[in-house]
Amino acid sequence: MKFRKDFNDGTSKNLMENVKKSISRDVITLGKVLSYARKTRDYKLSYLLMSKVKKKSAKKLDGNVDQKPRETFENIEKYTKKMKTHRNPLDMDNSFIWRDWTKG
């Protein structure tokens, strides 16, 4: 929505300029990038898991890749929730690590 309000002037010949303005460092700051880093990693892992499952099912089904799982919103969210159990402990609650680190 922000792109349409702030950067899009409705002219197709200015599209590249508008996109460049919308993804500049002034708009997408380092703080925004870091705040979405975990979510991005989770979705990347979900797509990786889905591709591996798809390859396995394709081998079982004699190379027919059109079988399940498909990249639907529900499947992506399902695999994202499944991957949340395999997070890096440093990304979660790292206070216990720092507490032991400083003691020792």
Contact map, one row per residue, 1 for C-alpha under 8 A:
11111000000000000000000000000000000000000000000000000000000000000000000000000000000000000000000000000000
11111110000000000000000000000000000000000000000000000000000000000000000000000000000000000000000000000000
11111111000000000000010000000000000000000000000000000000000000000000000000000000000000000000000000000000
11111111100000000000000000000000000000000000000000000000000000000000000000000000000000000000000000000000
11111111000000000000000000000000000000000000000000000000000000000000000000000000000000000000000000000000
01111111000000000000000000000000000000000000000000000000000000000000000000000000000000000000000000000000
01111111100000000110110000000000000000000000000000000000000000000000000000000000000000000000000000000000
00111111111000100100000000000000000000000000000000000000000000000000000000000000000000000000000000000000
00010011111001000100000000000000000000000000000000000000000000000000000000000000000000000000000000000000
00000001111100000000000000000000000000000000000000000000000000000000000000000000000000000000000000000000
00000001111111100000000000000000000000000000000000000000000000000000000000000000000000000000000000000000
00000000011111100000000000000000000000000000000000000000000000000000000000000000000000000000000000000000
00000000001111110000000000000000000000000000000000000000000000000000000000000000000000000000000000000000
00000000101111111100000000000000000000000000000000000000000000000000000000000000000000000000000000000000
00000001001111111110000000000000000000000000000000000000000000000000000000000000000000000000000000000000
00000000000011111111000000000000000000000000000000000000000000000000000000000000000000000000000000000000
00000000000001111111100000000000000000000000000000000000000000000000000000000000000000000000000000000000
00000011100001111111110000000000000000000000000000000000000000000000000000000000000000000000000000000000
00000010000000111111111000000000000000000000000000000000000000000000000000000000000000000000000000000000
00000000000000011111111100000000000000000000000000000000000000000000000000000000000000000000000000000000
00000010000000001111111100100000000000000000000000000000000000000000000000000000000000000000000000000000
00100010000000000111111100110000000000000000000000000000000000000000000000000000000000000000000000000000
00000000000000000011111110110000000000000000000000000000000000000000000000000000000000000000000000000000
00000000000000000001111111110000000000000000000000000000000000000000000000000000000000000000000000000000
00000000000000000000001111111100000000000000000000000000000000000000000000000000000000000000000000000000
00000000000000000000000111111000000000000000000000000000000000000000000000000000000000000000000000000000
00000000000000000000111111111000000000000000000000000000000000000000000000000000000000000000000000000000
00000000000000000000011111111101100000000000000000000000000000000000000000000000000000000000000000000000
00000000000000000000000011111111100000000000000000000000000000000000000000000000000000000000000000000000
00000000000000000000000010011111110000000000000000000000000000000000000000000000000000000000000000000000
00000000000000000000000000001111111000000000000000000000000000000000000000000000000000000000000000000000
00000000000000000000000000011111111100000000000000000000000000000000000000000000000000000000000000000000
00000000000000000000000000011111111110000000000000000000000000000000000000000000000000000000000000000000
00000000000000000000000000000111111111000000000000000000000000000000000000000000000000000000000000000000
00000000000000000000000000000011111111000000000000000000000000000000000000000000000000000000000000000000
00000000000000000000000000000001111111110000000000000000000000000000000000000000000000000000000000000000
00000000000000000000000000000000111111111000000000000000000000000000000000000000000000000000000000000000
00000000000000000000000000000000011111111100000000000000000000000000000000000000000000000010000000000000
00000000000000000000000000000000000111111110000000000000000000000000000000000000000000000000000000000000
00000000000000000000000000000000000111111111000000000000000000000000000000000000000000000000000000000000
00000000000000000000000000000000000011111111100000000000000000000000000000000000000000000000000000000000
00000000000000000000000000000000000001111111110000000000000000000000000000000001001100000000000000000000
00000000000000000000000000000000000000111111111000000000000000000000000000010001000000000000000000000000
00000000000000000000000000000000000000011111111100000000000000000000000000000000000000000000000000000000
00000000000000000000000000000000000000001111111110000000000000000000000000000001001000000000000000000000
00000000000000000000000000000000000000000111111111000000000000000000000000010011001000000000000000000000
00000000000000000000000000000000000000000011111111100000000000000000000000010010000000000000000000000000
00000000000000000000000000000000000000000001111111110000000000000000000000000000000000000000000000000000
00000000000000000000000000000000000000000000111111111000000000000000000000000010000000000000000000000000
00000000000000000000000000000000000000000000011111111100000000000000101000010010000000000000000000000000
00000000000000000000000000000000000000000000001111111110000000000000000000000000000000000000000000000000
00000000000000000000000000000000000000000000000111111111000000000000000000000000000000000000000000000000
00000000000000000000000000000000000000000000000011111111100000000000100000000000000000000000000000000000
00000000000000000000000000000000000000000000000001111111110000001011100000000000000000000000000000000000
00000000000000000000000000000000000000000000000000111111111000001000000000000000000000000000000000000000
00000000000000000000000000000000000000000000000000011111111100000000000000000000000000000000000000000000
00000000000000000000000000000000000000000000000000001111111110001011000000000000000000000000000000000000
00000000000000000000000000000000000000000000000000000111111111111010000000000000000000000000000000000000
00000000000000000000000000000000000000000000000000000011111111110000000000000000000000000000000000000000
00000000000000000000000000000000000000000000000000000001111111100000000000000000000000000000000000000000
00000000000000000000000000000000000000000000000000000000111111111000000000000000000000000000000000000000
00000000000000000000000000000000000000000000000000000000011111110000000000000000000000000000000000000000
00000000000000000000000000000000000000000000000000000000011111111000000000000000000000000000000000000000
00000000000000000000000000000000000000000000000000000000011011111110000000000000000000000000000000000000
00000000000000000000000000000000000000000000000000000110110010111110000000000000000000000000000000000000
00000000000000000000000000000000000000000000000000000000000000011111000000000000000000000000000000000000
00000000000000000000000000000000000000000000000000000100110000011111110000000000000000000000000000000000
00000000000000000000000000000000000000000000000000000100100000000111110000000000000000000000000000000000
00000000000000000000000000000000000000000000000001001100000000000011111000100000000000000000000000000000
00000000000000000000000000000000000000000000000000000000000000000011111100100000000000000000000000000000
00000000000000000000000000000000000000000000000001000000000000000000111110110000000000000000000000000000
00000000000000000000000000000000000000000000000000000000000000000000011111110000000000000000000000000000
00000000000000000000000000000000000000000000000000000000000000000000001111111000000000000000000000000000
00000000000000000000000000000000000000000000000000000000000000000000000111111100000000000000000000000000
00000000000000000000000000000000000000000000000000000000000000000000111111111110000000000000000000000000
00000000000000000000000000000000000000000010011001000000000000000000001111111111000000000000000000000000
00000000000000000000000000000000000000000000000000000000000000000000000011111111100000000000000000000000
00000000000000000000000000000000000000000000000000000000000000000000000001111111110000000000000000000000
00000000000000000000000000000000000000000000011011000000000000000000000000111111111000000000000000000000
00000000000000000000000000000000000000000110110000000000000000000000000000011111111100000000000000000000
00000000000000000000000000000000000000000000000000000000000000000000000000001111111110000000000000000000
00000000000000000000000000000000000000000000000000000000000000000000000000000111111111000000000000000000
00000000000000000000000000000000000000000100110000000000000000000000000000000011111111100000000000000000
00000000000000000000000000000000000000000100000000000000000000000000000000000001111111100000000000000000
00000000000000000000000000000000000000000000000000000000000000000000000000000000111111100000000000000000
00000000000000000000000000000000000000000000000000000000000000000000000000000000011111110000000000000000
00000000000000000000000000000000000000000000000000000000000000000000000000000000001111111011000000000000
00000000000000000000000000000000000000000000000000000000000000000000000000000000000001111111000000000000
00000000000000000000000000000000000000000000000000000000000000000000000000000000000000111111110000000000
00000000000000000000000000000000000000000000000000000000000000000000000000000000000000011111110000000000
00000000000000000000000000000000000001000000000000000000000000000000000000000000000000111111110000000000
00000000000000000000000000000000000000000000000000000000000000000000000000000000000000111111110000000000
00000000000000000000000000000000000000000000000000000000000000000000000000000000000000001111111100000000
00000000000000000000000000000000000000000000000000000000000000000000000000000000000000001111111111000000
00000000000000000000000000000000000000000000000000000000000000000000000000000000000000000000111111100000
00000000000000000000000000000000000000000000000000000000000000000000000000000000000000000000111111110000
00000000000000000000000000000000000000000000000000000000000000000000000000000000000000000000011111111000
00000000000000000000000000000000000000000000000000000000000000000000000000000000000000000000011111111100
00000000000000000000000000000000000000000000000000000000000000000000000000000000000000000000001111111110
00000000000000000000000000000000000000000000000000000000000000000000000000000000000000000000000111111111
00000000000000000000000000000000000000000000000000000000000000000000000000000000000000000000000011111111
00000000000000000000000000000000000000000000000000000000000000000000000000000000000000000000000001111111
00000000000000000000000000000000000000000000000000000000000000000000000000000000000000000000000000111111
00000000000000000000000000000000000000000000000000000000000000000000000000000000000000000000000000011111
